[in-house]
Amino acid sequence: MFQEEKEPNFKFEFFNKDLLCKVTGSGSLNFEKTTRAIKYVANHLEFNSNFRLMVDLRKMNYHPSYNEFLKIVDTLKLLNDKFTNKIAVITASEMHILAKLAGIYCNSVGIKMQSFTNPKDAGLWIFETI
């Protein structure tokens, strides 16, 4: 396991054996920090497109504006060649609908993203085989 906290408010854990990257965001986040974290994972030496991505945002304090939301989704869509495996996003219940909408947009370009409020459900989905 390789772990870093290089970006403010984000912890990154890379589990090469399991092809899993866990990202935990907490505290006051904003558009710049969020998009920087996405790009950081996509371009990290420990990460490759076969990795599953589990993003836990339950302890974040950030409610993006509509334009910021669309730009965050665009950032993911531009990096869709880096995110070819599943992305599970875990949020607090009040952000779940927004994360579901992001998943719908991302799925439209081939990024397999789903939103969850329960980490156990996210883990079951991310590791299920077809």
BELURGI-V138229 format. One record per backbone hydrogen bond with DSSP energy under -0.5 kcal/mol. CO is the residue of the C=O (numbers start at 0). NH is the residue of the N-H. E is the energy in kcal/mol with one decimal. If there is no record, write none. Layout:
CO|NH|E / CO|NH|E
This chain:
1|13|-3.5 / 3|11|-3.5 / 6|9|-1.9 / 8|25|-2.2 / 10|23|-2.4 / 11|3|-2.9 / 12|14|-0.6 / 12|21|-2.8 / 13|1|-2.4 / 13|15|-0.8 / 14|18|-0.8 / 14|19|-1.9 / 15|18|-0.8 / 18|51|-3.4 / 19|14|-3.5 / 20|22|-0.5 / 20|53|-2.8 / 21|12|-2.5 / 22|24|-0.5 / 22|55|-3.2 / 23|10|-2.2 / 24|58|-0.7 / 26|28|-0.7 / 26|60|-3.2 / 29|33|-2.3 / 30|34|-2.7 / 31|35|-2.3 / 32|36|-2.0 / 33|37|-2.0 / 34|38|-2.3 / 35|39|-2.2 / 36|40|-2.2 / 37|41|-2.3 / 38|42|-1.9 / 40|43|-1.3 / 43|46|-1.2 / 47|50|-2.2 / 48|83|-0.8 / 50|84|-0.5 / 51|20|-2.3 / 52|54|-0.6 / 52|87|-2.9 / 53|22|-3.0 / 53|55|-0.6 / 54|56|-0.7 / 54|89|-3.5 / 55|24|-2.5 / 56|59|-1.5 / 58|26|-2.4 / 60|28|-1.2 / 64|68|-2.8 / 65|69|-2.3 / 66|70|-2.0 / 67|71|-2.5 / 68|72|-2.3 / 69|73|-2.4 / 70|74|-2.1 / 71|75|-2.0 / 72|76|-2.7 / 73|77|-2.5 / 74|78|-0.9 / 75|78|-0.7 / 76|79|-1.4 / 78|81|-2.3 / 78|82|-1.1 / 81|83|-0.7 / 85|52|-2.7 / 86|88|-0.5 / 86|113|-2.3 / 87|54|-3.2 / 87|89|-0.5 / 88|90|-0.6 / 88|115|-3.0 / 89|56|-3.5 / 91|94|-1.7 / 91|95|-0.7 / 92|95|-0.9 / 94|98|-2.2 / 95|99|-2.5 / 96|100|-2.3 / 97|101|-2.1 / 98|102|-2.1 / 99|103|-2.0 / 100|104|-2.3 / 101|105|-2.7 / 102|106|-3.0 / 103|107|-1.3 / 105|108|-1.7 / 105|110|-2.3 / 106|109|-1.4 / 109|111|-0.6 / 110|112|-1.4 / 111|86|-2.9 / 113|88|-2.7 / 115|90|-2.7 / 117|121|-1.9 / 118|122|-2.5 / 119|123|-2.3 / 120|124|-2.2 / 121|125|-2.7 / 122|126|-1.5 / 123|127|-0.6 / 124|127|-0.8
